[in-house]
Amino acid sequence: MYLESIENTFLDTAHGGVKAINCMPELTELALNNTSFSNNELLGGAIPFTGTTWTIASMTSQFTGLPLKVEVANDMDQQNRFMPGAKTIGDILNENGYIQELMIGSQKEFAGTDKLFLQHGFDKISDINFLKEQYLIKNDDLNQWGLKDYKLFELAKNELTELSQKGKFNFTMATIDCHMPKGFLCKYCPNTYENRYENIYACQSKLINSFIDWCKSQSWYENTTIVLVGDHPTMAQQYVNDVPSDYQRTTYNCFINSKVTTDQIKNRQFTHMDMYPTTLAAMGFNIEGNKLALGTNLFSELPTIIEKYGQDYINEEVQKSSEYLDKNIYQFN
């Protein structure tokens, strides 16, 4: 599950954030009670990295283990194919007999999202247009991007129940309510915090936790790996102006029902690209060499590329032009 703009900054200082009060207690408990990789001794996560710091880029890097070219931005909808040379999580699961569905509250065509998933193993995308055709959607259920998250989670239960009856499945969804510039309030948001954004984060925490509780009541839960991951730090700048300059902002992650475990979850330096092999390992796949593309399996003892070479060096290297990647992976029009 890709969680829009969910970063650890909004936790309290006792858990690794910068706030006096924790506005995401449910997500905190999920991370503490399951596997959550951190860049420090408390709750932390993936370090923002070139080619991973906006939604489609984050999805791409976690899906392929490679960065999306910065100059592409959100223009992949103008390409005929989305990184056709990449072997993705979707491709691997498709080869192993999984039925796969992506559910989003926005339009699937935006930024080439439909191409990324449908061209790499997914069977179906349930976006705002599909959901309007299939379900009763009221005006109150909508925001400027599409479907509000409380409605998305409600309908996800129907879609997931149907999908789970078809055999091995991968159900992927993405939230939207924390999107810049100021997030979207809904009827379930509290009025607890002076910071509007923290009220939305608090609502997200409860909605996600409630959905996980529903998953726990399903027959497929015990044999299903659930991965929660923030897509990128928020771009709603007015809500992070008070963050100390020396604080490393990171995105949230939580692995529930992982098939493998490790004691080495603290003080790891990693990016979204490492989620590619790590997600597959959590599902029970054997990752030969514990590396896929530029990603490292965090359940292994192998250092990530930024642990091995340093963050600044790799950040600089991935911005350079690569004839190999352009010819064999990206294959732009």
Secondary structure, 3 states (H helix, E strand, C coil): CEECCCEHHHCEHHHCCCECCCCCHHHHHHHHHCECCCCCCCCCCECCCCCCCCHHHHHHHHHHCCCCCHHHCCCHHHCCCCCCCCCCHHHHHHHCCCEEEEEECCCCCHHHHHHHHHCCCCCEEECHHHHHHHCCCCHHHECCCCECHHHHHHHHHHHHHHHHCCCCEEEEEECCCCCCCCCCCCCCCCCCCCCHHHHHHHHHHHHHHHHHHHHHCCCCHHHCCEEEEECCCCCCHHHCCCCCCCCCCCECEEEECCCCCCCCCCCCCCCHHHHHHHHHHHCCCCCHHHEECCEECCCCCCCCHHHHHCHHHHHHHCCCCCHHHHHHHHCCC
